[in-house]
């Protein structure tokens, strides 16, 4: 036997070990034979579930198409019919309402929200000449309309649509100040043309919609205000049109990127921008959230003890808390009188004396030595009451604001 043979023998498995391996292999093969049909059919089924390459690519590139049906100028007698159709068709819409109409139809306004539709602010009375001549007028109408809506549904919505749309009506300041206050302005990209003249027939309204672009996100302008009965007639066909095109029906929300028209290159209204002082006193304190507000009681602690103000007994403007001067005097056991010769309201609290020229809003401190000093703050008038900045009024009264707390009324 050669050395090579010896090496080969050294690496050979013993016969009994090899026999075990062969036996185990035979058993495994016998067990697998009945399974071949099942394994084969399972593999075939899995392969049958796979999409051909061209179908997979088509599915991956498919875009979800959404349509937002919007209705302006209501609520009116036509709004009920619109809501009935939307309920029957099981679709939702967005209603941009006028404050004037909300006051007339508060229950219908509430029904809009109760049935899962979205609601937005469309100004108080839709008068272009008032709304766009001066931003202060637009602001006043939006705020008044917002309060009317809040009274009807419990909160002020963030969504806003400008009557006639923003093009040629808004300048950058309109957009900026509304955004600063929490409002979100929405225009549209499909016009039904149901308001291009009085009495546009239903067939033209349908055609107006069908002539619009079929983009991935469609915002349709329609009206449910007075004189828009033909829009009600056209609505079922408009809904069916978008259903046939594979659109899902959605409502506008604060999270959706709004469609906004570009700024016009020419100035239709020739107005003057509002001042920083006006913005500070009217816009700065407003932050619309689109949610019900929780009334909060204001508790303060001074070096003379605790004082409480109910939610309607204080205002926060531009980060400064104001309270009615007469109420502050009463809560701090002071006195208030009127000096006709100086045309001043005289306040005395804890031995300190100061006065307010209510007409000019100027305040004066009366020192112990008989001299006076002009205080660096002004009072403001609100709902026929004189309000003063709380912290500064306390300082003028030689009191310190040690601590304050805003407590939700359910916890107070």
C-alpha positions in Angstrom: 0.0 0.0 0.0 1.4 3.3 -1.0 1.5 6.4 1.1 -1.2 7.9 -1.1 -3.5 4.9 -0.4 -2.9 5.2 3.3 -3.8 9.0 3.1 -7.0 8.1 1.2 -8.0 5.4 3.7 -7.4 7.9 6.6 -10.1 10.2 5.2 -12.7 7.6 4.3 -15.8 7.3 6.5 -16.4 4.1 8.3 -19.0 1.9 6.5 -21.6 2.0 9.3 -21.5 5.9 9.3 -22.0 5.9 5.6 -24.9 3.5 5.9 -26.7 5.8 8.3 -26.4 8.8 6.0 -27.8 6.8 3.0 -30.8 5.6 5.2 -31.7 9.1 6.4 -31.5 10.4 2.8 -33.9 7.7 1.6 -36.4 8.5 4.3 -36.4 12.2 3.5 -36.9 11.6 -0.2 -39.8 9.3 0.5 -41.5 11.9 2.7 -41.1 14.6 0.1 -42.7 12.7 -2.8 -46.4 13.2 -1.6 -45.7 16.9 -1.1 -44.5 17.6 -4.6 -47.9 18.2 -5.9 -48.7 20.6 -3.1 -45.5 22.4 -3.3 -45.9 22.7 -7.1 -49.4 24.0 -6.8 -48.5 26.5 -4.1 -45.6 27.9 -6.1 -47.8 28.1 -9.2 -50.5 30.0 -7.2 -48.0 32.4 -5.8 -46.6 33.0 -9.3 -50.2 33.5 -10.6 -50.7 36.4 -8.0 -47.8 38.4 -9.4 -48.6 41.2 -11.8 -46.9 41.5 -15.2 -44.1 44.1 -15.1 -46.1 46.7 -17.1 -49.1 46.4 -14.7 -46.8 46.8 -11.6 -45.4 50.0 -13.1 -48.9 51.3 -13.8 -50.0 50.7 -10.3 -47.0 52.3 -8.8 -47.6 55.5 -10.8 -51.3 55.7 -10.1 -52.4 59.0 -8.5 -55.3 59.3 -6.2 -57.7 61.9 -7.7 -59.7 64.1 -5.3 -62.5 66.6 -5.9 -63.6 69.3 -3.5 -67.2 70.5 -4.1 -67.5 74.0 -2.7 -70.6 76.1 -2.3 -70.5 79.9 -1.7 -73.0 82.6 -0.5 -75.2 80.4 1.7 -76.9 79.2 3.7 -80.2 79.9 1.9 -83.4 78.0 1.0 -81.3 76.1 -1.6 -78.8 74.8 1.0 -81.2 72.2 2.4 -81.7 70.7 -1.1 -77.9 70.7 -1.7 -77.4 68.8 1.7 -80.1 66.3 0.8 -78.4 65.5 -2.5 -75.0 65.2 -0.9 -76.4 62.8 1.7 -78.2 60.7 -0.9 -75.0 60.5 -3.0 -72.9 59.9 0.1 -70.4 62.6 -0.7 -69.1 65.6 1.3 -68.7 69.3 0.4 -67.3 72.5 1.7 -69.6 75.5 2.4 -68.2 79.1 2.4 -71.0 81.0 4.2 -71.9 84.6 4.7 -72.3 85.8 8.3 -75.5 87.6 7.3 -77.0 84.4 6.0 -75.8 82.4 9.0 -77.7 84.7 11.3 -80.8 84.0 9.3 -80.3 80.2 9.1 -78.4 79.1 12.2 -79.9 75.7 12.3 -79.0 75.0 8.6 -75.5 76.2 9.3 -75.3 73.7 12.2 -76.6 70.9 9.9 -73.7 71.5 7.5 -71.2 70.7 10.2 -73.3 67.9 11.9 -73.4 66.0 8.6 -69.6 66.0 8.2 -69.2 68.8 5.7 -66.6 71.6 6.1 -67.4 75.2 6.7 -65.6 78.4 5.8 -66.0 82.2 6.1 -67.1 84.1 3.0 -67.3 87.6 4.6 -70.4 89.1 6.2 -72.4 90.6 3.3 -70.3 90.1 0.1 -70.1 93.8 -0.8 -67.0 94.2 -3.0 -66.8 98.0 -2.7 -66.6 97.7 1.1 -64.4 94.6 1.3 -61.7 95.7 -1.1 -61.6 99.4 -0.7 -59.8 99.0 2.7 -58.4 96.0 4.5 -59.9 97.3 7.7 -63.4 96.7 6.2 -62.5 93.2 5.0 -61.1 92.4 8.5 -64.2 93.7 10.2 -66.5 91.6 8.0 -64.4 88.5 8.4 -64.4 88.9 12.2 -68.2 89.6 12.3 -69.0 86.7 10.1 -66.6 84.5 12.1 -68.5 85.3 15.3 -71.8 84.6 13.7 -70.5 81.2 12.6 -69.1 80.5 16.1 -72.4 81.3 17.7 -74.1 78.7 15.4 -71.6 75.9 15.5 -69.4 76.6 18.5 -66.1 77.7 16.8 -64.8 80.1 14.2 -63.4 78.3 11.1 -60.0 79.0 9.7 -61.0 78.5 6.0 -61.7 81.8 4.1 -62.8 82.4 0.6 -62.8 86.0 -0.8 -66.0 87.0 -2.6 -65.1 87.1 -6.2 -61.8 85.4 -5.5 -58.4 86.9 -4.6 -57.3 87.9 -8.1 -57.5 91.7 -8.6 -59.0 92.0 -5.1 -56.2 91.0 -2.8 -52.8 92.5 -2.4 -50.0 90.9 -0.4 -51.0 92.6 2.8 -54.4 90.9 2.7 -52.8 87.5 2.4 -50.2 88.2 5.0 -52.5 89.6 7.7 -55.1 86.9 7.3 -52.3 84.2 7.5 -50.9 85.9 10.6 -54.3 85.6 12.3 -54.6 81.9 11.5 -57.0 82.2 8.5 -56.4 80.1 5.4 -57.5 81.5 2.0 -58.9 79.2 -0.7 -59.6 80.0 -4.3 -60.6 77.3 -6.9 -59.4 75.7 -10.1 -62.7 74.8 -11.7 -65.5 77.3 -12.1 -69.0 76.0 -12.8 -69.9 79.5 -14.1 -73.2 79.3 -12.2 -72.8 83.0 -11.2 -71.6 84.5 -14.5 -75.1 85.9 -14.9 -78.5 85.6 -13.3 -80.3 82.3 -14.0 -77.6 80.3 -15.6 -79.4 77.0 -16.7 -78.4 73.7 -15.2 -77.0 72.4 -18.5 -74.6 75.3 -18.8 -73.5 74.7 -15.2 -72.7 71.1 -15.9 -70.9 72.0 -19.0 -68.9 74.6 -17.1 -67.7 71.9 -14.7 -66.9 69.4 -17.5 -64.8 72.0 -19.4 -62.6 72.3 -16.3 -59.2 70.5 -16.1 -59.2 67.0 -14.6 -56.2 67.5 -12.4 -55.3 65.3 -9.4 -56.9 67.8 -7.1 -60.0 69.7 -8.3 -61.7 72.5 -6.3 -65.0 73.2 -7.9 -66.7 76.6 -7.4 -70.5 76.5 -7.1 -73.1 78.6 -5.2 -76.0 77.7 -2.9 -77.1 81.2 -2.2 -80.3 83.0 -3.2 -81.1 82.6 -6.9 -79.1 79.4 -7.5 -81.8 76.9 -7.9 -80.3 75.7 -11.2 -77.1 74.7 -9.4 -79.2 72.4 -7.3 -80.6 70.8 -10.4 -77.1 70.4 -11.9 -75.5 68.9 -8.8 -76.4 65.2 -9.2 -75.0 65.1 -12.8 -71.8 66.9 -11.6 -71.4 64.4 -8.8 -71.9 61.5 -11.2 -69.4 63.0 -13.7 -66.6 63.0 -11.1 -67.6 59.5 -9.9 -67.3 58.2 -13.4 -63.9 59.8 -13.7 -62.7 57.9 -10.6 -62.5 60.9 -8.2 -63.0 60.6 -4.4 -65.0 63.4 -2.8 -63.2 65.3 0.1 -63.6 68.4 2.2 -61.2 71.2 2.5 -59.2 71.3 5.8 -56.5 73.5 7.3 -53.9 70.8 6.4 -54.6 71.0 2.7 -52.4 73.2 0.6 -54.8 75.9 -0.6 -55.2 77.0 -4.2 -54.6 80.7 -4.4 -54.6 82.9 -7.5 -51.5 84.9 -8.3 -51.3 88.5 -7.4 -52.5 90.8 -10.2 -50.0 93.1 -11.9 -52.4 96.0 -11.7 -54.2 97.7 -8.8 -58.0 97.7 -9.2 -58.8 99.3 -5.8 -56.0 101.9 -5.2 -56.0 101.5 -1.5 -53.5 102.4 1.2 -51.9 99.7 3.3 -53.0 99.6 7.0 -50.5 100.9 9.6 -48.4 98.9 12.0 -50.3 100.5 14.9 -53.6 99.3 13.5 -52.2 95.8 13.0 -50.9 95.7 16.5 -54.2 96.7 18.0 -56.5 94.6 15.8 -54.7 91.6 14.2 -51.8 90.8 16.6 -54.1 89.3 19.3 -56.1 87.1 17.0 -55.2 83.5 16.4 -58.0 81.5 14.9 -57.6 77.7 15.5 -60.7 76.3 13.9 -61.5 74.6 17.2 -63.9 75.4 20.1 -62.3 77.8 22.5 -62.0 76.9 26.1 -63.1 79.8 28.4 -60.4 80.5 30.9 -60.5 82.3 34.2 -57.6 84.7 35.0 -56.2 84.4 38.5 -53.6 86.9 39.7 -51.7 87.2 42.9 -50.4 90.6 44.1 -48.6 91.6 47.3 -52.2 92.3 48.6 -53.7 88.9 47.8 -55.5 87.1 45.0 -57.8 88.6 42.4 -59.9 86.6 39.9 -61.2 87.7 36.5 -63.9 85.7 34.7 -63.3 85.0 30.9 -65.4 88.0 29.9 -63.6 90.3 32.3 -60.3 90.6 30.5 -58.8 90.8 27.0 -55.3 89.8 25.7 -54.2 92.2 22.9 -50.7 91.8 21.4 -49.5 89.8 24.4 -50.8 92.4 26.9 -53.6 91.7 29.3 -56.2 94.4 29.6 -59.0 94.7 32.2 -61.8 97.2 32.8 -60.5 99.9 35.0 -63.7 100.1 37.1 -63.6 96.4 37.7 -60.0 96.5 38.7 -60.7 99.2 41.2 -63.6 97.3 42.7 -61.6 94.1 43.1 -58.7 95.9 44.8 -61.0 97.9 47.1 -60.1 101.2 45.5 -62.2 104.2 44.4 -62.9 105.8 41.1 -64.2 109.4 40.4 -64.3 111.9 37.6 -62.5 115.2 37.7 -64.4 117.5 35.3 -61.8 120.3 35.4 -59.1 117.9 34.1 -61.4 115.7 32.1 -59.9 112.7 33.9 -61.0 109.5 35.5 -59.2 109.5 38.9 -58.2 106.1 40.4 -57.1 105.6 43.9 -55.8 102.2 45.0 -53.8 101.3 48.1 -52.8 105.0 48.7 -51.7 105.5 45.1 -53.4 107.9 42.8 -53.4 108.1 39.0 -55.7 109.4 36.3 -56.8 108.6 32.8 -57.8 111.0 30.0 -60.3 108.5 28.4 -60.7 110.6 25.3 -56.9 110.6 24.5 -56.1 107.3 26.3 -53.3 109.0 28.2 -52.5 108.2 31.8 -51.0 110.3 34.5 -49.5 109.4 37.9 -50.0 111.8 40.8 -46.9 111.7 43.1 -47.0 112.3 46.9 -45.2 115.7 46.5 -47.9 117.0 44.2 -46.1 116.6 41.0 -47.4 114.5 38.1 -45.7 112.1 35.6 -47.0 110.8 32.3 -47.3 107.1 32.4 -45.8 105.2 29.4 -49.0 103.4 28.4 -52.5 104.1 27.2 -56.0 102.9 28.0 -58.2 101.5 25.3 -62.0 101.5 24.9 -63.9 98.3 24.3 -67.6 97.8 24.3 -68.1 101.2 25.9 -65.7 100.4 28.8 -62.2 101.8 29.5 -59.6 99.0 29.7 -56.1 99.4 31.2 -53.1 97.2 30.9 -53.2 95.0 34.0 -49.5 94.8 34.9 -48.9 98.6 34.3 -52.0 99.6 36.2 -50.9 97.5 39.2 -47.4 99.2 39.1 -49.1 102.6 39.0 -51.0 101.5 42.1 -47.7 100.5 43.8 -48.7 96.8 43.7 -46.6 94.0 42.4 -47.9 91.2 40.1 -46.4 88.2 41.9 -48.0 85.4 39.9 -50.8 84.7 37.4 -52.6 81.7 36.1 -55.2 80.9 33.3 -57.5 78.2 34.4 -60.0 76.4 32.1 -63.5 77.0 33.4 -64.2 73.3 33.9 -61.3 73.2 36.3 -61.9 76.6 38.0 
